[in-house]
Amino acid sequence: MTGAPCIDYRRCEVEETLDLRFRTLIVGTRRTSPNFDGDEDPNTRHYGAFEGSECVGCLRFNLNEWEAEPAWQLRGMAIEERFRGKRIGASLLEKAIGEVLANHAVHRFWCNARETAVGFYVKQGWKVASDKFEVEGVGPHFKMTFEKIREKSDGGIATH
């Protein structure tokens, strides 16, 4: 591949992400299905990064709670291996968070990040919020949080 790929970032249907989820998140674990609880919930939002019709990146946000407050849970984030290191994951996450914030008052996000992905999330402004814990059949994880506050004295958006 020469040059930067032409990627379309958009909200999508869960079915468009399942093949990528299976190859990147399920193979090599004890899980057997790329479907997650809540995928079909009307409040769940699926996003994808597409090169043509091929889904090369995906994530989902479902409305949940963090410390008894409403929060969006990030789950099922995956980037096709050959597209890693090209800022596709960072761009997808940024665009999805922006779309959620533009359409909903809840501005807190959290996830259970695989240990191997913690560095990626930290670079995107997320914070580690737990000790390491094991997800049976998948491996070591950390809880992570991200929050954007809309109000700032200069009219911008503050990140916490």
C-alpha positions in Angstrom: 0.0 0.0 0.0 1.4 3.4 -0.9 0.4 6.7 0.6 -2.3 7.1 3.3 -5.4 5.1 2.9 -8.7 6.8 2.1 -10.9 6.1 5.1 -14.5 6.9 5.7 -15.5 7.2 9.4 -19.1 6.8 10.1 -21.8 5.4 12.3 -22.7 1.9 11.1 -24.7 -1.3 11.8 -23.2 -3.9 14.1 -23.4 -6.5 11.3 -20.8 -4.4 9.4 -18.3 -4.9 12.3 -18.7 -8.5 13.2 -16.1 -10.0 10.8 -13.4 -7.6 12.0 -14.3 -8.1 15.6 -14.1 -11.9 15.2 -10.7 -11.8 13.5 -9.1 -9.2 15.9 -10.9 -9.6 19.2 -12.2 -13.2 19.4 -9.6 -15.4 17.6 -7.1 -16.6 20.2 -9.4 -16.2 23.2 -11.9 -18.6 24.7 -14.8 -16.5 23.3 -16.6 -17.9 20.4 -18.8 -15.0 19.2 -18.1 -11.5 18.1 -21.5 -10.4 19.4 -21.6 -8.6 22.7 -24.4 -8.1 25.2 -26.2 -4.8 24.3 -25.2 -4.8 20.6 -28.8 -4.5 19.6 -29.9 -2.1 22.3 -31.4 1.1 20.7 -29.0 3.3 22.8 -25.9 1.5 21.5 -24.0 3.3 18.8 -21.7 1.4 16.4 -18.9 3.2 14.4 -16.6 2.0 11.7 -13.7 3.1 9.7 -14.2 1.9 6.1 -11.8 1.6 3.1 -14.4 1.3 0.4 -16.9 -1.2 1.7 -14.3 -3.0 4.0 -14.6 -2.3 7.7 -11.0 -1.8 8.8 -11.8 -0.3 12.3 -14.7 -0.4 14.6 -15.9 0.4 18.1 -19.2 0.8 19.9 -20.6 3.0 22.7 -23.4 1.8 24.9 -25.1 3.9 27.6 -24.1 2.5 30.9 -22.8 3.8 34.3 -19.5 4.7 35.8 -19.5 5.2 39.6 -23.3 5.4 39.7 -23.4 8.2 37.0 -24.5 7.9 33.4 -21.5 7.1 31.1 -20.8 5.7 27.7 -19.0 2.3 27.8 -16.6 1.8 24.9 -16.4 -1.9 23.8 -15.4 -3.9 20.8 -12.7 -1.5 19.5 -10.6 -3.2 16.8 -8.4 -2.1 13.9 -7.4 -4.4 11.1 -3.8 -5.3 11.6 -2.5 -3.9 8.3 -4.0 -0.5 9.3 -2.5 -0.2 12.7 -0.1 2.7 13.4 -1.8 4.9 10.8 -3.9 6.9 13.3 -7.0 5.2 12.1 -7.9 4.1 15.6 -7.3 7.5 17.1 -9.3 9.2 14.3 -12.2 6.7 14.7 -12.3 7.2 18.5 -12.1 11.0 18.2 -14.9 11.1 15.6 -17.1 8.7 17.5 -16.7 10.6 20.8 -17.4 13.9 18.9 -20.6 12.5 17.4 -21.8 11.2 20.8 -21.0 14.5 22.5 -22.8 16.5 19.8 -26.0 14.4 20.3 -26.1 13.6 24.0 -25.6 15.3 27.3 -23.5 12.5 28.9 -19.8 13.3 28.5 -18.1 10.6 30.5 -16.7 7.5 28.8 -15.1 4.3 30.2 -13.8 0.9 29.0 -12.2 -2.3 30.1 -8.9 -2.0 28.1 -6.8 -5.0 27.3 -3.3 -4.5 28.8 -1.8 -4.3 25.3 -4.1 -1.4 24.4 -3.5 0.8 27.5 -0.7 2.8 25.8 -3.0 3.6 22.9 -5.8 4.9 25.1 -3.4 7.0 27.3 -2.1 8.7 24.1 -5.8 9.6 23.4 -6.2 11.2 26.8 -7.8 8.3 28.7 -6.7 7.6 32.3 -6.1 4.2 34.0 -8.8 3.9 36.7 -8.1 0.5 38.2 -5.5 -2.1 39.1 -4.9 -4.9 36.5 -7.6 -7.5 36.5 -8.2 -10.7 34.5 -11.1 -11.2 32.0 -11.4 -14.9 32.0 -10.5 -16.4 28.6 -9.3 -13.1 27.2 -6.5 -11.8 29.4 -5.3 -8.9 31.6 -7.3 -5.6 31.5 -7.5 -2.2 33.1 -10.5 0.0 33.6 -10.0 3.4 31.9 -11.9 6.6 31.8 -12.2 9.7 29.6 -14.3 12.8 30.1 -14.9 15.9 28.0 -16.4 18.9 29.6 -18.2 21.3 27.3 -17.8 24.5 29.3 -14.5 26.3 29.4 -13.8 29.9 30.1 -12.4 30.6 26.6 -15.4 28.8 24.9 -13.4 25.7 24.0 -13.8 22.1 25.2 -11.8 21.0 28.1 -10.6 17.4 28.4 -10.3 15.6 31.8 
